[in-house]
Amino acid sequence: MRFSIAHLGPTGTHTETATLAYTQWLKETQGQDSLLCPYPSIAQTLQAVAKQEADFAVVPVENSTEGSVTITLDTLWELETLQIQKALVLPITHSLLSRGTKLEEIKTVYSHPQALAQCQKALQKFLPQVQLIPTSSTVEALRDLNQDPENKTVGAIASSRASQLYNLPILIPSLNDYPDNCTRFWVVGLDAATNGKYISLGFTTPANQPGALVRPLSVFAQREINLTRIESRPTKRSLGEYLFFIDIEGNATQTDVHAALEDLPQYTEVLKIFGNYDVLTVD
């Protein structure tokens, strides 16, 4: 049996690197082989699992520099059947790739919006006059660069692995603003993960009134359950209406955690528990 795993492509993205780490973990712990399936967008990778075109999807959810990847949160909320199987934490180093040999030659830089944002201070310092053009992934522009090997005015922000895959020189090996830059990814499938150290959930509140958010959060505070993340996203129904994503430390089998999850529905309008999973740190 071989698992099919959807991820943001094409070959050479950071998400593919995280996916390869997960496939290695599957091989070592479960003896399972995997087939990687690149998709052109994060939403499509998640939809592939919902449509049962793939067994799992690996998607970025949060970066240490730029915060949450909102399309992942929004799509996970919209699709009813998806469950988080595991989290992966991957160190991220962005490199500037170009056939130009001098920074003064570079006029245009392409990359994914997250990569551009994670390198904004360095870009302002080293390339203040360049035009920044967002792409759907960090490697989308690399194939175009190879089609015009004489063009020395174009650069792209991608990984050193992508440089090797596409045979493109590295002009600056580490461009990200913060050296400890890392991204958390979720492995998402259809089966519920029920035994881990973290629980992710989302909810809406019954009414926009004083205490509407305090009440659901208090079920955790009263039991001294630690929240590791909380974030709001618009419901897209009307201005000022929000849904909330939270992560908590704990296992659903623990008495206090189980009791909190039992109490939570009385203070929420819609409640979705996305999984009780562990975190795998990738070197």
C-alpha angles and dihedrals in degrees: 000000000000126000118223113218123194120210141161109280172220107089113283103040122134087243090058089052089054089047092052089052089052092049089052090051090050090050094048098043104031105018090237126147120216139207116213116222115192119208128189097238142026092241091054092052090056093043089053090064093044089052090045092241088127134023095224141008127210112209135170113245108169139013123202091227106035103026128222128010096229098195088062093052094044094048093046089054093048096049110072103202106049124114131186112242100179143342124235125200113204127183109234124211118177121205130194109236121195144137087229115101098203130052089225089065095059114098102160133034124193129197147122113295091246092055092047090051093047089054100038097115093047091047090051090050101044103022108024095154101047124113111241115214120189120222133188092254139007092256102041092098096045094078089052091051090055091053090061105037093169094060108105097169098074128079136177134202112230142125128292086244089059088051089059095043094051097033094237124148121245113234096179115018097200118028104154115115096233123043094214092057111149139163130216116219130192125219104215129194141150100262119081117247106222108172119058145099098261136050125199122197142161132208146169123219124237095240141003097247139120111296095015092124097032093061098059092041092050092066087069097038093053090056094042092242111161120236110210096185140011126180138166127219128183114259088221089227098099140342113281096022116119142181122209133224119199136176121205134190112241150072120264090229092063112103097234094044092047091050092049092052090048091053096043100079093065089064099043136069097207121011125188123181108202100190150302104246148154130242124240116201114211118212 
